[in-house]
Amino acid sequence: MKRRQGVLVLLAVHRLAFLGLCGLVTVLAPWYEERRHADWVLALWETGDSFWGHFYTWDGQAYLTLARDGYLPGDQLCAFYPLWPSLLKLAAPLFGGSAALTGLVLANLFAWIGSALFYRLVERRWGRDLARDSLWLWLALPGTLFLGFPYTEGLFFLLLMVFWTGMEDERPGPAAIAGFLLPMTRAVGVFVLLPLAWHLGTGALRSWRGTGAGWTRLPAHLCRQPLAVVSIAVVAGYTTYFTLMALWTGNPFEGFAAQRHYANQPSVENIVNLPGFATAFADIGQLHGPTDSVLDRLLFVLLLLGLAPMWRLDPRCFWWGLGAGVIPALSNWLLSYQRFVPMVFPLPVVLALWCRRRGSRIWFYYYLGLELLLQAWFLVRHMNLFWVA
């Protein structure tokens, strides 16, 4: 108990240190003032204060706009999922009516709790040492930068950890609530159905084999799994998303239609367009850019290399890696890919295992240091309106 309390305190210090570093960058930011007038992302409607503007660049500004104006037919912001902006609007009265302050507080609060649940999940399954290494490798990933900003990362990861813990413990209530909310937070939320299907299927098979009944009895054993209701909750959550979009814009697929306004025009059709993906993958133009990033492609290769170890770790981890890591890469041709990688939480576990099996801590510190350098670079870029994700 004391050890977990220590982890909570350490993670709280980490979040405060991150915000302190952001404040330092805000004061010292060298490019911000010259770029703020030329970039559409900084018409900060709430305060007009350049301090808030540093925290609400790019998608952060979009979520603030949605919290104020809602979803409008034909608007490109319909591509963003509704739970986070709705939460900003609902919780703003608790923070003096400031949606900007609300977003920062809630994002970091959710990130703090989600990180602690991640540590607890790995510790229970694979031990304290691996949990510690996995946690720090995960927090240092460049994409976890957005846990501290008013993006969806903090909320989504917290819901994911609640879902996964509920699945591990066979607790339908928490898993169903999280499963219902995940598809309304980010598009990849619906893919929790993949590890859930494996979990339900293997459980049904064990139960069915124990009875010696015929194949016709297998569906009955599937329906009797404690978590069977969770699959219904996930589908209901995705259905609710389409229903809300229909009510707000008149078109349940308005979010999909809005994707045409964005680079690479993410779509389901892209998933099967393998020649198109191969062409996009080979289009490397700079270290990090919207569509031609070297780093995004390296992260994708890293994830592909981690799929087999994920299967050995737990087949459910593999299915989540496939749904949250591979499918998004194919559907949007690696656009903003570094934001998807931290949601594939088994990947830092696999990397931590690999480092430990090398027999020397130098590998762990090497990868940790490399990740931290990239994250620091991304932090300065993001708060100065340069593209990160």
VMD Tcl script that draws the C-alpha trace (Angstrom):
set ca {
  {0.00 0.00 0.00}
  {2.77 2.45 0.94}
  {4.58 1.67 -2.30}
  {1.51 2.51 -4.38}
  {0.98 5.69 -2.40}
  {4.57 6.58 -3.22}
  {3.86 6.02 -6.91}
  {0.83 8.33 -6.67}
  {2.95 11.06 -5.08}
  {5.72 10.59 -7.66}
  {3.24 10.79 -10.53}
  {1.69 13.92 -9.03}
  {5.15 15.50 -8.85}
  {5.70 14.48 -12.48}
  {2.50 16.22 -13.57}
  {3.36 19.38 -11.63}
  {6.89 19.35 -13.01}
  {5.50 19.04 -16.53}
  {3.21 22.03 -16.03}
  {6.10 23.97 -14.51}
  {8.22 23.20 -17.57}
  {5.34 24.33 -19.79}
  {5.21 27.60 -17.86}
  {8.94 28.07 -18.39}
  {8.57 27.45 -22.12}
  {5.69 29.94 -22.17}
  {7.92 32.64 -20.71}
  {10.95 31.84 -22.84}
  {9.13 30.84 -26.07}
  {11.13 32.43 -28.88}
  {8.79 32.03 -31.87}
  {5.33 32.32 -30.43}
  {4.60 36.03 -30.95}
  {5.72 36.07 -34.57}
  {3.69 32.95 -35.44}
  {0.51 33.63 -33.49}
  {-0.75 36.24 -35.98}
  {-0.27 33.99 -39.01}
  {-1.76 30.78 -37.71}
  {-5.50 30.01 -37.58}
  {-5.19 27.90 -34.45}
  {-4.75 30.79 -32.06}
  {-7.95 32.84 -32.25}
  {-8.41 32.07 -28.56}
  {-11.98 33.13 -28.04}
  {-12.15 32.78 -24.30}
  {-9.51 35.17 -22.99}
  {-7.35 36.39 -25.83}
  {-4.47 35.90 -23.40}
  {-1.24 34.73 -24.99}
  {-0.49 32.65 -21.88}
  {-3.53 30.41 -22.49}
  {-2.75 30.41 -26.18}
  {0.42 28.41 -25.61}
  {-1.63 25.60 -24.07}
  {-4.44 25.71 -26.61}
  {-2.62 25.34 -29.89}
  {-3.81 23.06 -32.69}
  {-6.46 20.54 -31.52}
  {-6.74 22.22 -28.13}
  {-8.21 25.28 -29.83}
  {-10.64 23.01 -31.72}
  {-11.93 21.47 -28.50}
  {-12.44 24.90 -26.94}
  {-14.41 26.01 -30.00}
  {-16.59 22.90 -29.84}
  {-17.22 23.47 -26.14}
  {-18.47 26.96 -26.98}
  {-20.28 26.52 -30.31}
  {-21.11 22.82 -30.47}
  {-21.20 20.83 -33.70}
  {-22.30 22.60 -36.89}
  {-23.20 20.95 -40.24}
  {-20.34 21.03 -42.72}
  {-17.81 22.17 -40.11}
  {-14.43 20.43 -40.25}
  {-14.40 20.28 -36.44}
  {-17.08 17.59 -36.65}
  {-14.17 15.19 -37.13}
  {-13.49 15.48 -33.36}
  {-15.35 13.16 -31.01}
  {-17.81 14.73 -28.55}
  {-17.11 13.45 -25.03}
  {-14.13 15.70 -24.26}
  {-15.60 19.04 -25.47}
  {-18.90 18.17 -23.78}
  {-17.03 17.54 -20.53}
  {-15.22 20.88 -20.85}
  {-18.55 22.67 -21.20}
  {-20.22 20.82 -18.33}
  {-17.33 21.16 -15.89}
  {-16.41 24.78 -16.69}
  {-18.71 26.24 -13.96}
  {-16.57 24.39 -11.39}
  {-13.58 26.45 -12.54}
  {-15.12 29.90 -12.67}
  {-16.61 29.36 -16.12}
  {-13.20 29.00 -17.76}
  {-13.18 26.09 -20.21}
  {-9.47 26.76 -20.80}
  {-8.58 26.23 -17.14}
  {-11.01 23.31 -16.97}
  {-9.23 21.54 -19.81}
  {-5.80 21.86 -18.24}
  {-6.93 20.70 -14.81}
  {-8.99 17.75 -16.02}
  {-6.43 16.59 -18.59}
  {-3.68 16.42 -15.97}
  {-5.97 14.90 -13.34}
  {-7.06 12.15 -15.72}
  {-3.46 11.57 -16.80}
  {-2.39 11.23 -13.15}
  {-5.07 8.65 -12.33}
  {-4.62 6.78 -15.62}
  {-0.84 6.54 -15.09}
  {-1.36 5.14 -11.60}
  {-3.83 2.54 -12.92}
  {-1.34 1.58 -15.63}
  {1.35 0.98 -13.01}
  {-1.06 -1.05 -10.89}
  {-2.17 -3.12 -13.88}
  {1.37 -4.05 -14.90}
  {2.51 -4.61 -11.31}
  {-0.30 -7.08 -10.59}
  {0.39 -9.04 -13.75}
  {4.15 -8.88 -14.23}
  {5.71 -7.53 -11.04}
  {6.88 -4.27 -9.49}
  {10.21 -3.88 -11.30}
  {8.70 -4.28 -14.75}
  {5.83 -1.97 -13.78}
  {8.29 0.74 -12.78}
  {10.32 0.50 -15.98}
  {7.21 0.29 -18.17}
  {5.69 3.34 -16.52}
  {8.72 5.55 -17.12}
  {9.21 4.34 -20.69}
  {5.55 5.05 -21.32}
  {5.61 8.53 -19.75}
  {8.70 9.43 -21.78}
  {7.15 8.52 -25.15}
  {6.96 11.66 -27.31}
  {3.20 11.28 -27.75}
  {2.47 11.28 -24.01}
  {3.28 14.97 -24.20}
  {-0.43 15.49 -24.92}
  {-1.47 14.02 -21.58}
  {-0.70 17.42 -20.09}
  {-2.58 19.46 -22.67}
  {-6.36 19.74 -23.16}
  {-6.44 16.93 -25.71}
  {-8.34 13.63 -25.40}
  {-5.28 11.57 -24.37}
  {-5.71 11.84 -20.60}
  {-9.42 11.03 -20.63}
  {-9.05 8.22 -23.15}
  {-6.18 6.55 -21.34}
  {-7.98 6.69 -18.00}
  {-11.08 5.07 -19.55}
  {-8.87 2.46 -21.23}
  {-7.23 1.53 -17.92}
  {-10.63 1.29 -16.20}
  {-11.87 -0.91 -19.04}
  {-8.81 -3.17 -19.02}
  {-8.79 -3.52 -15.25}
  {-12.49 -4.41 -15.31}
  {-11.80 -7.02 -17.97}
  {-8.90 -8.49 -15.97}
  {-10.97 -8.65 -12.78}
  {-14.19 -9.81 -14.47}
  {-16.02 -6.72 -13.22}
  {-18.71 -5.88 -15.80}
  {-19.81 -2.60 -14.21}
  {-16.62 -0.48 -14.57}
  {-15.73 -2.17 -17.86}
  {-19.18 -1.46 -19.32}
  {-19.14 2.21 -18.30}
  {-15.66 2.74 -19.72}
  {-16.53 0.69 -22.80}
  {-19.58 2.87 -23.44}
  {-17.57 6.11 -23.18}
  {-14.44 5.10 -25.11}
  {-16.00 5.24 -28.62}
  {-17.30 8.74 -27.83}
  {-13.80 9.93 -26.89}
  {-11.68 8.73 -29.80}
  {-12.40 6.69 -32.90}
  {-10.08 3.85 -31.83}
  {-12.16 3.37 -28.70}
  {-14.43 0.96 -30.53}
  {-11.49 -1.41 -31.05}
  {-11.58 -2.50 -27.41}
  {-14.03 -4.99 -28.90}
  {-11.05 -6.93 -30.29}
  {-9.36 -7.87 -26.98}
  {-12.79 -8.22 -25.39}
  {-13.85 -10.71 -28.07}
  {-10.70 -12.77 -27.41}
  {-11.35 -12.64 -23.66}
  {-14.98 -13.73 -24.05}
  {-14.15 -16.39 -26.63}
  {-11.43 -18.07 -24.60}
  {-13.58 -17.94 -21.48}
  {-16.50 -19.54 -23.31}
  {-14.24 -22.25 -24.70}
  {-12.92 -23.15 -21.24}
  {-16.45 -23.28 -19.87}
  {-17.74 -25.33 -22.81}
  {-14.90 -27.85 -22.67}
  {-15.56 -28.39 -18.99}
  {-19.11 -29.58 -19.72}
  {-18.36 -31.86 -22.66}
  {-21.42 -30.46 -24.48}
  {-21.76 -30.27 -28.26}
  {-20.78 -27.31 -30.43}
  {-24.35 -26.03 -30.43}
  {-23.97 -25.18 -26.73}
  {-20.93 -22.94 -27.27}
  {-22.97 -19.74 -27.99}
  {-24.84 -20.26 -24.72}
  {-21.55 -20.40 -22.83}
  {-20.45 -17.24 -24.62}
  {-23.56 -15.37 -23.53}
  {-23.09 -16.52 -19.94}
  {-19.65 -14.87 -19.68}
  {-19.76 -12.14 -17.00}
  {-18.37 -9.55 -19.43}
  {-20.74 -10.34 -22.32}
  {-22.77 -7.24 -21.46}
  {-19.66 -5.09 -21.92}
  {-19.63 -5.78 -25.66}
  {-23.18 -4.44 -25.82}
  {-22.08 -1.32 -23.94}
  {-19.26 -0.64 -26.43}
  {-21.62 -0.98 -29.40}
  {-24.15 1.21 -27.59}
  {-21.49 3.86 -27.05}
  {-20.60 3.93 -30.74}
  {-24.28 4.03 -31.66}
  {-24.76 6.94 -29.26}
  {-21.98 8.82 -31.05}
  {-23.78 8.48 -34.39}
  {-27.09 9.41 -32.79}
  {-25.63 12.59 -31.28}
  {-24.06 13.61 -34.58}
  {-27.42 13.10 -36.29}
  {-29.16 15.26 -33.69}
  {-26.55 18.02 -33.83}
  {-25.80 18.13 -37.58}
  {-28.55 16.17 -39.30}
  {-26.07 13.57 -40.54}
  {-24.90 10.65 -38.36}
  {-21.76 10.36 -40.52}
  {-20.87 14.06 -40.42}
  {-17.71 13.22 -38.50}
  {-16.55 10.91 -41.27}
  {-17.42 13.47 -43.93}
  {-15.36 16.12 -42.10}
  {-12.21 14.00 -42.53}
  {-11.99 15.22 -46.13}
  {-10.74 18.57 -44.81}
  {-7.62 17.03 -43.27}
  {-4.29 15.84 -44.64}
  {-4.36 12.28 -46.02}
  {-8.20 12.36 -45.69}
  {-8.46 9.54 -43.13}
  {-11.09 6.95 -44.03}
  {-12.05 3.30 -43.66}
  {-11.28 2.83 -47.36}
  {-7.62 3.62 -46.72}
  {-7.31 0.48 -44.58}
  {-7.59 -1.77 -47.63}
  {-5.68 0.56 -49.93}
  {-2.31 -1.05 -49.29}
  {-0.61 0.43 -52.40}
  {-1.68 3.88 -51.22}
  {-0.27 3.19 -47.76}
  {3.01 1.93 -49.23}
  {3.32 5.13 -51.29}
  {2.56 7.27 -48.24}
  {5.03 5.32 -46.11}
  {7.80 5.91 -48.65}
  {7.04 9.65 -48.77}
  {9.67 10.76 -46.25}
  {10.48 14.44 -46.35}
  {11.53 15.68 -42.91}
  {12.33 14.54 -39.40}
  {8.81 15.37 -38.27}
  {5.99 16.80 -40.34}
  {2.26 16.19 -40.81}
  {2.46 13.59 -43.60}
  {6.14 12.84 -44.23}
  {7.61 12.31 -40.76}
  {10.58 10.01 -40.23}
  {9.68 9.68 -36.56}
  {6.11 8.57 -37.24}
  {7.39 5.84 -39.55}
  {9.98 4.67 -37.04}
  {7.29 4.46 -34.36}
  {5.10 2.41 -36.68}
  {7.96 -0.01 -37.38}
  {8.60 -0.25 -33.62}
  {4.96 -1.11 -33.04}
  {5.00 -3.77 -35.77}
  {8.09 -5.33 -34.19}
  {6.29 -5.34 -30.85}
  {3.19 -7.22 -32.03}
  {4.68 -10.71 -31.71}
  {6.03 -10.02 -28.19}
  {2.61 -8.61 -27.29}
  {1.04 -11.91 -28.32}
  {3.46 -13.79 -26.07}
  {2.75 -11.32 -23.29}
  {-1.02 -11.70 -23.61}
  {-3.02 -12.24 -26.84}
  {-5.41 -9.52 -25.72}
  {-2.48 -7.09 -25.85}
  {-1.83 -8.14 -29.43}
  {-5.43 -7.50 -30.46}
  {-5.37 -4.10 -28.84}
  {-2.09 -3.29 -30.58}
  {-3.68 -4.26 -33.87}
  {-6.79 -2.16 -33.29}
  {-5.21 0.91 -31.66}
  {-1.88 0.89 -33.49}
  {-2.05 -0.78 -36.90}
  {-5.55 0.14 -38.09}
  {-5.13 3.89 -37.38}
  {-1.81 3.88 -39.23}
  {-3.53 2.39 -42.28}
  {-6.68 4.52 -42.10}
  {-4.91 7.90 -41.95}
  {-1.59 6.91 -43.52}
  {0.44 7.75 -40.40}
  {-0.92 11.25 -39.86}
  {-0.32 12.23 -36.20}
  {0.82 8.68 -35.56}
  {2.86 9.52 -32.48}
  {-0.42 10.30 -30.68}
  {-1.69 6.75 -31.23}
  {1.41 4.94 -29.97}
  {1.05 5.78 -26.23}
  {-2.48 4.39 -26.26}
  {-0.97 0.99 -27.18}
  {0.10 0.57 -23.57}
  {1.57 -2.97 -23.98}
  {4.34 -1.53 -26.17}
  {6.36 0.08 -23.33}
  {5.91 -3.15 -21.36}
  {7.44 -5.08 -24.26}
  {10.25 -2.51 -24.53}
  {10.93 -2.71 -20.78}
  {11.09 -6.50 -20.99}
  {13.51 -6.27 -23.89}
  {15.77 -3.90 -21.94}
  {15.77 -6.15 -18.89}
  {16.67 -9.23 -20.93}
  {19.75 -7.48 -22.34}
  {21.28 -7.86 -18.86}
  {22.35 -4.24 -18.51}
  {20.46 -1.14 -17.34}
  {22.29 0.93 -19.93}
  {19.69 -0.02 -22.56}
  {16.83 1.18 -20.39}
  {18.50 4.52 -19.73}
  {19.42 4.88 -23.38}
  {15.85 4.53 -24.58}
  {14.50 6.62 -21.71}
  {16.93 9.43 -22.48}
  {16.19 9.32 -26.21}
  {12.45 9.51 -25.58}
  {12.84 12.41 -23.16}
  {14.93 14.38 -25.63}
  {12.29 13.94 -28.32}
  {9.51 14.86 -25.92}
  {11.32 18.04 -24.86}
  {11.80 19.02 -28.50}
  {8.14 18.37 -29.23}
  {7.09 20.39 -26.19}
  {8.91 23.51 -27.38}
  {7.55 23.07 -30.90}
  {3.98 22.46 -29.78}
  {3.83 25.52 -27.53}
  {5.19 27.68 -30.32}
  {2.60 26.65 -32.93}
  {4.93 24.37 -34.89}
  {3.52 21.06 -35.99}
  {3.87 18.14 -33.60}
  {0.59 16.20 -33.94}
}
mol new
graphics top color blue
foreach p $ca { graphics top sphere $p radius 0.5 }
foreach p [lrange $ca 0 end-1] q [lrange $ca 1 end] { graphics top cylinder $p $q radius 0.2 }
display resetview
